[in-house]
């Protein structure tokens, strides 16, 4: 509207101003000629020639009316002789306001397509002898018709306005069509495609055949969805592998529980026989030399019994019940389960516990799972030999802290933020599921505890669990 409307209005106003200036110039020229001729004949006392002058001027087709009337409005000379002697207001009501004719007036009567002018004829000193000393002798009223060009202009100006409106409408419809085709429709297609992706339909693709910004956006969308589809497929494959691994671990755990149960039976028989032999040795001095050997046998059988008992206890699916537990006792029982592995890898375990019980409110089985996972991770980080330190202490705010520190391979700094993510692991597929630390973190959250890891590559890692507001008063 601005680009079409403003130039159109400016053009119309400019043409109107030009035509008005031209018409007014012609009208003023006519007035000056008539006035000059009339004054000339009046000074020569040839009043009868005034009508001849009027008739001569009327030969020009552009002049519509020409009148001379006095201050009372009575017409004395006119192109239409029937008007002579009549009042100007009677002939053309409202055409002239006598009270406003003390100076030249030029105006446009658009309804009649006429330019009209009223010019007062001043009383000159040389005219005082005939007309007295009134300032105004008479009034000259001239009406000039519009030229054909002016009529065409005023008629055409409306046509130009209508044409401008039509151009604006055509431009609007054209831009609207282009906007719908080039912008709105592709954006709606993109929105629909995003909705399909949001529903999980990752096979959605856009045409991406254009080379403009929309085409670039569609190609980027296709690349993004393709990457999402590939990532989803990879995650599903990894998830399936981890589920298979977890299923194998469950089966292995059940098998270990059955083996522990079966081992307990012969171990109990061996223990009863060893007790019987020890009783016989105490009664027969000749057998005292075997007493030390029997003590070793009994101690080893007790050790086997403790290990199998812990395995059976750990394998049971007990309901999760929060109650007062001794964190130190939980740690000792968890270490006993892993003692064969600790011995095999020649790991030295340092236990730094407080003398008094370290009581917290929690679930024994869950906390044993936490300690077991952390110690297992430490063992995996130490290939052969090493030092493992497990400590329980209090921080500055008197909160219990469980720390598991090793001097293994450590964790690179850029990986520390990912170690608690599910299915993330740096271990080979046959060793790790990537769920251990994720489970540990969730168990800590259930116990109102926070877990934090500090590590240096090549020097080892330390996992610290802080129990905030969970510990019981001593």
C-alpha positions, -999 to 999 in steps of 0.1 A, spaced: 0 0 0 29 24 8 47 16 -24 17 20 -46 -6 44 -27 19 71 -18 32 77 -53 -4 76 -67 -16 102 -42 15 124 -49 9 121 -86 -28 131 -84 -21 160 -61 7 172 -84 -16 170 -115 -44 187 -96 -21 216 -85 -8 220 -121 -43 221 -136 -55 245 -109 -26 269 -114 -31 268 -152 -69 274 -149 -64 302 -124 -38 318 -146 -62 317 -176 -90 331 -154 -69 359 -141 -58 368 -176 -94 369 -187 -103 391 -158 -74 415 -165 -84 418 -202 -121 424 -195 -113 448 -167 -88 467 -188 -112 470 -218 -142 480 -196 -122 507 -178 -109 520 -211 -144 523 -226 -158 538 -194 -131 565 -194 -141 573 -230 -178 575 -219 -186 546 -243 -207 526 -219 -227 510 -247 -196 492 -258 -193 471 -226 -219 447 -239 -199 444 -272 -168 435 -252 -188 408 -234 -201 394 -266 -167 394 -281 -152 375 -251 -180 350 -252 -166 337 -285 -142 317 -264 -159 284 -256 -143 280 -222 -162 310 -208 -195 300 -193 -208 333 -178 -197 369 -176 -216 395 -156 -213 430 -142 -234 438 -112 -235 466 -87 -231 466 -49 -268 458 -44 -264 427 -67 -283 441 -97 -269 428 -130 -262 455 -156 -243 435 -182 -242 398 -188 -235 372 -215 -270 361 -210 -290 392 -216 -321 378 -199 -302 382 -166 -298 420 -170 -318 439 -144 -321 408 -121 -304 403 -88 -273 380 -89 -287 360 -60 -319 355 -79 -301 343 -110 -276 320 -92 -284 317 -56 -253 315 -33 -230 320 -62 -216 353 -48 -214 365 -12 -215 403 -16 -201 408 19 -170 390 8 -163 407 -25 -140 435 -14 -112 416 -30 -107 392 -59 -120 356 -52 -112 326 -73 -127 292 -65 -136 258 -81 -171 246 -83 -163 208 -87 -200 199 -89 -204 222 -119 -168 217 -132 -164 255 -133 -138 279 -121 -155 311 -108 -140 345 -99 -154 377 -86 -134 409 -91 -144 443 -76 -139 472 -100 -124 500 -79 -136 536 -83 -107 557 -97 -104 595 -91 -111 601 -127 -144 583 -123 -156 604 -93 -175 627 -116 -199 599 -128 -199 574 -99 -193 596 -69 -167 585 -43 -179 550 -35 -148 527 -33 -164 501 -55 -181 509 -88 -193 474 -97 -183 437 -97 -171 415 -125 -182 379 -122 -166 354 -146 -172 316 -148 -148 295 -169 -155 259 -179 -130 232 -173 -111 222 -204 -115 187 -217 -81 178 -203 -92 190 -169 -124 171 -171 -105 140 -181 -81 145 -153 -108 148 -126 -126 118 -140 -94 99 -144 -82 106 -109 -109 84 -96 -99 58 -121 -63 60 -110 -74 56 -74 -94 25 -83 -64 12 -103 -41 18 -74 -65 -2 -52 -66 -30 -78 -28 -31 -80 -26 -33 -42 -50 -62 -42 -31 -79 -70 1 -75 -51 -14 -87 -19 -28 -118 -35 4 -124 -54 25 -120 -22 0 -141 -3 3 -169 -29 41 -167 -29 42 -167 9 19 -197 11 38 -216 -16 74 -207 -6 72 -202 32 40 -212 49 35 -245 32 71 -257 37 70 -246 73 37 -265 79 54 -295 63 83 -291 86 60 -288 116 41 -319 106 74 -338 102 85 -326 137 53 -339 151 59 -373 135 94 -374 149 80 -364 183 57 -395 180 87 -417 174 84 -420 136 121 -416 127 116 -426 91 101 -392 83 119 -373 56 114 -340 38 119 -334 0 149 -311 4 150 -304 -34 153 -266 -32 185 -246 -28 170 -218 -8 169 -214 30 139 -237 33 158 -264 13 188 -260 36 165 -263 66 149 -295 52 183 -311 45 194 -303 81 162 -318 94 168 -350 73 203 -353 86 192 -348 122 164 -374 119 188 -399 103 213 -394 131 185 -399 157 174 -431 139 210 -444 138 215 -435 175 182 -451 185 191 -483 167 226 -484 183 211 -478 217 186 -506 212 214 -529 202 234 -519 232 204 -522 254 197 -557 241 233 -568 247 232 -554 282 199 -572 289 215 -604 277 245 -597 299 223 -590 329 203 -622 323 236 -641 323 246 -625 356 213 -634 371 217 -670 360 253 -670 373 241 -656 406 215 -683 410 240 -709 401 265 -695 427 237 -696 453 230 -732 445 267 -741 446 271 -723 479 242 -743 493 257 -776 480 291 -767 493 277 -762 528 265 -798 531 300 -815 527 316 -787 546 293 -794 575 302 -831 574 339 -823 572 334 -799 602 317 -825 623 344 -851 616 371 -825 624 354 -817 657 352 -854 665 389 -859 657 398 -829 678 379 -845 707 397 -878 703 431 -860 701 423 -843 734 418 -877 750 449 -894 734 482 -878 739 498 -897 710 476 -878 686 485 -843 699 509 -838 670 478 -836 646 460 -810 667 475 -780 648 466 -795 615 430 -800 626 429 -764 638 439 -753 603 413 -775 587 386 -762 611 395 -726 604 394 -731 567 361 -748 569 347 -719 590 360 -695 563 343 -715 536 311 -715 556 313 -677 561 318 -672 524 290 -695 513 267 -680 540 274 -645 527 267 -656 491 234 -671 502 224 -640 521 234 -617 492 215 -638 466 182 -638 485 155 -614 471 147 -598 504 122 -569 507 137 -535 510 133 -524 546 149 -493 560 160 -497 596 190 -489 617 221 -506 603 258 -505 611 277 -493 580 309 -507 593 294 -542 595 279 -539 560 314 -531 546 330 -560 564 305 -585 551 307 -571 516 345 -575 517 343 -611 528 323 -619 497 351 -605 475 380 -619 495 388 -647 470 391 -621 443 411 -598 465 436 -626 472 438 -637 436 447 -602 424 471 -597 454 452 -566 466 461 -552 500 430 -539 518 433 -511 543 404 -506 566 401 -473 585 370 -474 606 358 -456 637 357 -475 669 321 -468 677 293 -482 655 286 -462 624 248 -462 624 227 -451 595 190 -455 585 189 -477 554 186 -511 537 214 -536 544 211 -554 510 212 -521 490 242 -509 509 260 -542 504 253 -538 467 269 -503 468 301 -515 485 304 -545 463 300 -525 431 326 -499 442 351 -525 453 346 -545 421 353 -514 400 384 -508 421 396 -543 414 390 -539 377 411 -507 377 440 -526 393 455 -552 370 478 -571 393 486 -560 428 476 -527 444 462 -510 474 425 -506 483 416 -483 512 381 -484 527 374 -458 554 344 -445 574 348 -411 590 329 -379 597 332 -346 577 332 -311 592 294 -311 596 295 -344 614 281 -364 585 292 -400 580 314 -405 549 322 -438 533 353 -437 510 366 -463 487 400 -454 472 423 -474 449 456 -467 432 446 -482 398 445 -467 363 421 -438 373 396 -420 351 403 -393 326 388 -359 336 365 -356 305 348 -389 315 340 -381 351 306 -365 342 295 -397 323 304 -425 347 270 -424 364 251 -426 331 233 -459 325 250 -483 301 281 -462 300 313 -482 306 349 -483 296 352 -520 303 351 -547 276 315 -560 269 323 -593 286 332 -575 319 308 -546 323 272 -537 318 275 -500 325 248 -502 351 269 -506 383 276 -469 391 241 -459 379 226 -483 404 250 -471 431 240 -435 425 202 -443 427 207 -463 459 226 -433 474 197 -411 464 173 -434 482 194 -431 513 196 -393 512 233 -396 504 255 -380 477 283 -398 458 313 -380 444 343 -392 425 378 -377 423 403 -393 400 437 -388 385 446 -408 353 473 -433 362 471 -427 399 438 -440 411 402 -430 420 383 -422 452 346 -426 456 331 -407 485 295 -413 498 283 -386 522 252 -394 543 234 -361 549 208 -360 577 205 -398 575 228 -409 603 213 -415 637 227 -398 669 252 -418 688 
